[in-house]
Amino acid sequence: MDAPKIETRSEQTYLAVRTEVTMQTLSAAIPDAIGKVAAVLTEQDRAPGAPPFIRYRSINMAKSLIIDVGFPIDDSGNAAFPLEDTPFVFDAAPAGRYACALHKGPPSSMVAANAAFQQYAEDQGWVWDATPDGDSTVWGGRFEHQLVGPVEDPDMNNRVTQIAYRLAS
């Protein structure tokens, strides 16, 4: 992982599948959701605004995670999407200051990469936009952007993921 840096981001609308997963089902849920969102975008003749991402909304590593998996999109024309009675959601990545780092490696290395990222942030005194909720943590903005995925390079060791957590202030 490269050294984390802080960047300011604008709000970004996205189309995603929101789902609840466990750590054991996470790796299968991500490509499935990416495929579903990509299919809807293709049906609507719309292109994603950037590579796919995973947004971690709520995390309890021992029980379950609530995630959004999708693509940033241009927010004009959202009414064209038929979303009633579907798993799709429109939402927005909130504006703000984000700590970001690039990680190269297979999806199986992401837990360790996030742990190293969090330790670096703690050493810097950075505070996340995150709130405890019982046994879970609710995140205001925690993302993994898949910059190089299976479409760009089938070798899992060549995956490039941008880790981005929104800072509390």
C-alpha positions in Angstrom: 0.0 0.0 0.0 1.2 3.5 -0.8 1.4 6.1 1.9 -2.1 7.5 2.6 -2.9 11.1 1.7 -5.9 13.3 2.3 -8.0 14.6 -0.5 -11.2 16.7 -0.7 -14.1 15.2 -2.6 -17.4 16.5 -3.9 -20.6 14.6 -3.4 -21.0 11.8 -6.0 -24.3 10.2 -7.0 -24.2 6.5 -7.5 -26.4 3.5 -8.5 -25.8 0.4 -6.4 -27.1 -2.8 -5.0 -27.5 -2.5 -1.2 -27.1 -5.9 0.5 -26.3 -7.5 3.8 -23.4 -10.0 3.7 -21.1 -11.8 6.0 -17.3 -12.0 5.7 -17.8 -15.4 4.2 -20.2 -14.2 1.5 -18.6 -10.9 0.7 -16.3 -12.0 -2.1 -19.2 -13.6 -4.0 -21.6 -10.7 -3.5 -19.3 -8.1 -4.9 -19.0 -9.3 -8.5 -22.6 -10.3 -8.6 -23.7 -6.8 -7.6 -21.3 -5.2 -10.0 -22.8 -7.3 -12.8 -26.3 -6.4 -11.9 -25.6 -2.6 -11.8 -23.6 -2.8 -15.0 -26.5 -4.5 -16.7 -29.0 -1.9 -15.6 -26.7 0.9 -16.8 -26.3 -0.9 -20.2 -30.1 -1.3 -20.5 -30.5 2.4 -19.8 -27.7 3.3 -22.3 -25.7 5.0 -19.6 -22.1 4.7 -18.8 -20.6 4.6 -15.3 -18.8 7.7 -14.2 -15.9 5.8 -12.8 -14.8 2.2 -11.9 -17.0 0.2 -9.5 -16.8 0.5 -5.7 -17.9 -1.0 -2.5 -19.3 1.3 0.2 -19.2 -0.2 3.7 -22.2 1.3 5.5 -22.2 -0.8 8.7 -19.7 -3.3 9.8 -19.8 -6.1 12.4 -17.0 -8.4 11.3 -18.3 -11.3 13.4 -21.9 -11.0 12.2 -22.7 -9.0 9.0 -21.9 -6.0 6.9 -24.3 -3.7 5.1 -22.7 -2.7 1.8 -23.5 -0.8 -1.4 -21.8 -2.1 -4.5 -22.1 0.0 -7.6 -20.9 2.7 -9.9 -20.7 6.5 -9.7 -23.2 8.1 -12.2 -24.2 11.4 -13.6 -27.2 12.3 -11.4 -29.3 13.7 -14.2 -32.1 11.5 -15.5 -32.4 9.2 -12.5 -36.1 8.9 -13.1 -35.3 6.7 -16.1 -34.3 3.9 -13.8 -37.0 1.5 -12.8 -36.0 0.9 -9.2 -39.3 -0.1 -7.5 -39.2 -3.6 -6.1 -35.5 -4.0 -6.9 -32.4 -4.2 -4.8 -31.0 -1.0 -6.4 -30.6 2.2 -4.6 -29.6 5.8 -5.6 -27.4 7.4 -3.1 -24.4 9.7 -2.9 -21.0 9.5 -1.6 -20.8 12.4 0.8 -18.6 15.4 0.1 -15.7 15.9 2.5 -12.1 15.1 3.4 -11.0 11.5 2.7 -7.9 9.7 3.7 -7.0 7.6 0.6 -4.4 5.0 -0.3 -3.8 2.6 -3.2 -3.4 -1.1 -2.5 -2.2 -3.6 -5.1 -3.0 -7.2 -4.5 -5.8 -9.8 -4.5 -9.1 -9.3 -2.8 -8.0 -11.7 -0.1 -5.4 -9.1 1.1 -8.0 -6.3 1.6 -8.6 -7.0 5.3 -4.9 -6.7 6.1 -4.6 -3.6 3.8 -7.5 -1.9 5.7 -5.9 -2.8 9.0 -2.6 -1.2 8.0 -4.5 1.8 6.6 -6.3 2.2 9.9 -3.1 1.9 11.9 -1.4 4.5 9.8 -4.4 6.8 10.4 -4.4 6.2 14.1 -0.6 7.1 14.2 -1.4 10.4 12.4 -4.3 11.2 14.8 -6.9 11.0 12.0 -10.5 10.4 13.1 -13.0 8.6 10.9 -16.6 9.6 10.2 -17.8 6.5 12.0 -20.2 5.9 14.9 -20.6 2.9 17.1 -24.0 1.3 17.0 -24.2 -1.7 19.4 -21.8 -4.3 18.1 -21.5 -2.6 14.7 -19.8 0.6 13.4 -21.8 2.8 11.1 -19.6 4.6 8.5 -20.3 7.9 7.0 -18.0 7.3 4.1 -15.9 4.1 3.8 -15.1 3.0 0.2 -13.0 0.6 -1.8 -12.8 1.7 -5.5 -11.7 -1.1 -7.8 -9.3 0.8 -10.2 -7.9 -2.4 -11.8 -10.3 -5.3 -11.6 -10.9 -8.5 -13.5 -12.0 -6.8 -16.7 -8.8 -4.9 -16.9 -6.5 -7.7 -15.8 -7.7 -11.3 -14.9 -4.6 -11.9 -12.6 -6.0 -11.3 -9.1 -2.5 -10.3 -7.9 -2.7 -7.2 -10.2 -5.8 -5.8 -8.7 -5.5 -2.1 -7.7 -8.0 -0.8 -5.1 -8.2 2.7 -3.7 -9.1 2.7 -0.1 -11.0 5.9 1.0 -12.4 6.7 4.4 -14.1 10.0 5.1 -12.6 12.0 8.0 -14.8 13.2 10.8 -13.5 16.8 10.5 
